[in-house]
């Protein structure tokens, strides 16, 4: 057994790098961080409502910002953990511009990828007449504020899974596939209690995690992963008004005609497009493309050395 552990773990492996411990710490950061964020944002909204009586917790715009902006607590707690834990401090620079892949170009590429993937899935559902949408409203300022909130939420999940957990697994195991797949499994399990969740939905979320992990592995760009995640969630929930991992908000640019929705290979009435075969196929195709381009990039880099 001892030889087996030596074979799979890297020479830098320490007891605190044990995979189960890393999973538990990451999960705790997500849960406790969300609670902290809820308290912070809830307190801010309460204070603002005392100043301005037009700000009410039941307002769709206020509520959606409360949900998304609360993930700032995950950021705060994760940074505190990494600052206090000496072995985890090297993860912090990997979230910033010291990583060559963390730049505006990759951020924009990520936004485009996330938007195109999600809209493509939605278009298939619409063309198959599984859903019908109608225009609701559009306030540029409100949409911008919500987008920032969505980015905070999406980037917090990416930072926890593709940042903190990925880097812990990456340094601990000889085979880097453990880091890619391991964090994606936890990412899927984080959604297991979501409303309307299905087996297909969990598989889809795991595939999404693998896709984002490959951008971190091949391109050293967690920024790209964050942008993909944010664009996917924003397109799905705010632009189209569809369920986002089972959750639906009143605030959206377009809305779903509930009477038109039906289950099919392209849409799930409870979990949305994320619980479908189409979404799984789109993400699998994206994974294969990134794998091809990434391996080609690494091959060219090896030849030039």
N, C-alpha and C positions, 0 to 999 in steps of 0.2 A: 504493500500500500504506500509506503514511504517513497519507493522508487517511482510509483505512478504519479504521486503528487509532484515530485521533482521534474518528471517528464512533461507535465502539462503546465506547470507554473514557471514563470520567468525567474531569473536569478535575483531579481529585485523584490520578489514576493515576500511580504511580511504577514504576520498573523492578522493584522487589521485590514488586510486586503482580501480576506476570505469573501468569496462571492456572495454568500447569503447575508453576511454582515453589510456589505456594500448595498445590496438590494433593500435591506431593512432601513438603513440610514437614508437612502434616497427616498424611499416611501415616506419616512417620517418627515423629511424636509418638505415634501409636497403637501402632506396633510397638515402638519403644524404650521407651515408657512402660510397655507391658505387661511387657516384660522386667524393667524396674526394679521394678515392682510384684510380679512373681513372686519376685524375690530378697528383697524386703522381707517379704512375707507368708510366704514359705517359711521365712525365718529366724525369724520370730515363732512359727510353728507348731513348728519344730524346738526352739526354746527352751522353749515350753510343754510339749512332749512330754517334755522332760527333767525338768520339775517334776511333771507329772502323766502317769503311764504309761498312763492311759486314753485320752489323746489320741494317735491314730495316723493317719498320713497316708493310710492305706488306708480309713479310716472314711468312709462316704458323706457324712456331715455335715461332716466336716473337709475332705474333697476339694472339695465344692461351694463352700464358703466360700473355699478356696484359689483356685479359679478366678475367682469373682466379685469378691472383695475385692482381687485382684491389680490390678484396673483403677484402683486408687488411684494407681498409678504414672503413669497417663495424666494424671490431674488434676495431680499434682505437676510433671511435665515441662511440660505445657501452660502452667501458671502461670509457671514459670521462663522459658519462651520469651517469653511476653507481657510479663513484667517487664523482661527484658533487651532486648527489641525495642521501641524507642520508638514506632514507627508502630502497633504492636499493643497497646499499653497501654490505649487507649480501649475495647478489647473487654472488659476485665475488669469494668468497671461494668455492662455489659450482661448479665452473668451474675448480678447481684445485684438488690437491691430498688430500685435507682435507676430501673430499667425498670418502668413502672407495671403492666405485665402479669405481672411476677414477684411473685405474692402467693399466699396460701393458697387463695383461691377458685379460681384457675386451676390450682393444683396438684391440688386435689380433682377439678376438672373433667377434668383429664388422666388421673387414675387411673380415673375412671368410664369415660371414652372407651376407654382401652386395655383395660380389663377387659371391657366390653360387646362390643367388636369381636372380641376373641379368643375369648370364650365363644360368641359367635354363630357363628363359623366352626366351632368344635368341635361345637356342637350340630347343625349341618347334617351333619357327618361321622357323628355318632352316630345321628341320625335316618335317615341313608342306610345305616346298618349297616356303615360302613367301619371303625369302631373300637368297642371296648368297654372300659370302665374298671372298675377295682375299687379299693376303699379299701385304702390301705397303712398309714399311721399319721399321727398329728397330735400334735406337741409344740409348744405355743404359743411357748415361748421360742426353740426352734431355728428355727421358721418365721420369727419376727421377725428373728433374726440373719441368716438367709438373705435375707429381704426387703431388709434394709439393704444387703447385699452386691449383690443384684440392682440396687438403685437406684444404687449406686456404679458398677457396670458400665454400666448403661443411660445414666446421666447423663454418664459419661465419653465415651461415643460421641457423645451429643448435643452436649456441650460442644465436642468436636473438630470435628464436622461442621456442626452448626447454630449453633455459637458461633464458634469460630476461623475455619474455612474460609468459612462463610456471610458473616460480617462482612467478611472480606478481599475476597470477590467483590462484595459489596454496595457497598463504597466504590469499587471499581475500574471497574465497568461501568455504563453509562447505563441499560441495561434490567435491572431487578431480577430478571427471570426467570432470568438467568444464575446469580445467587446461589442461587435456589430449586432449579433443576435441577442446577446444577454440583455442589453438595455432595451431592446425592442420588445422582448417578452414582458418586462416590467411595464413598459409603456402600454402594452395591450391590457395587462391586468389592472392598471389604474382605471380603465374604462369598464371593468367587468360589472360594476354596480350601476352603470348609467341606465336611464329609462329606455326601455325597448331594446336593450342590447341583445344581439344574436351571436351565434358562433361565427357566422360570416363577418359580422361587424368587428369582432375581436381579431380575427385573422387579418382583416383589412387594416386595422389600426397597427398591428404588428408589422405588416408589409410597409406601411407608411414610415414606421420607425426605422426599418432596415434601409429604406430609400434615403432618409435624412442622415443616417449613420454613414452611408457610403460617401456622401458629400464631405463629411468630416474626415473620413479615412483617406479618400483619394485627393481631396482638394484643400484639406486643412481649413474648412470653412463652416464653422457652426453658424455664422451669420447667414449663409445661404440656407441652411436647414431651418433657422428661425423664420426666414422670409417665406420659404415654401409653406411652412405650417401656418403662418399668419395669413397668407394669401388664400390658402385653402379654407380656413375657418371664416375669414371675412367674406369671401365669395359665396360660400354656402349659407351662412347664417344671416349676414347683414345685407348683402346684395340681393340674394335670391329668396331669403326668408324661409329656407328649408331647415329641417332638423340638423343640428350639429352634435354628433355623437349622442343623439337621442333628445337633446334639449332644443326647444323652440322659443324664440323671443318675439315679443310684440313689435319691437322696434326693428324695422327693416325697410329697404327701398322697394323691393317687390314682396308680394305675399303669395303663399300657396293657397290655391282654391281647394280646400279640404275635400269638397265633394268630388273632385276630379281624381284624387290620389288613389292609387291601387298598387298592390304588391306585384312585382315582376322581377325579372333578372336585372332590371335597371333601377328599381326603386323599392324601398321597404317603408311602409307607412309609419312604422314606429322608429326606425333608426335612420331613415333617409337614404341618400345615395351611398353612404358609408357601409350600409349593410347589404351590399349587392355584389353580384358576380362581375358586373361591368366595372365597378370601382376596383375590385381585386385585379382584374385583367389590366386596367390602365396603370395601376401601380406596379404590377409585375413587369409590364413593358418598360416602364420608366426605370425600374431597377436594372433590367437587362441592358438598357442603353447606357446607364451610368457605369455599370460594370465593364462594358466593352470599352467605353471612352477612358475610364479610369485605369484599366489594365494596360491599354494602349499608351496612355500618358506615362505610367510607371515604366513600361518597357522602353520608351524613348529616353526617359531619364537615365535608365541603367546603361543604355548604349552610349550616351554622351559622357559617362564617367570614365 
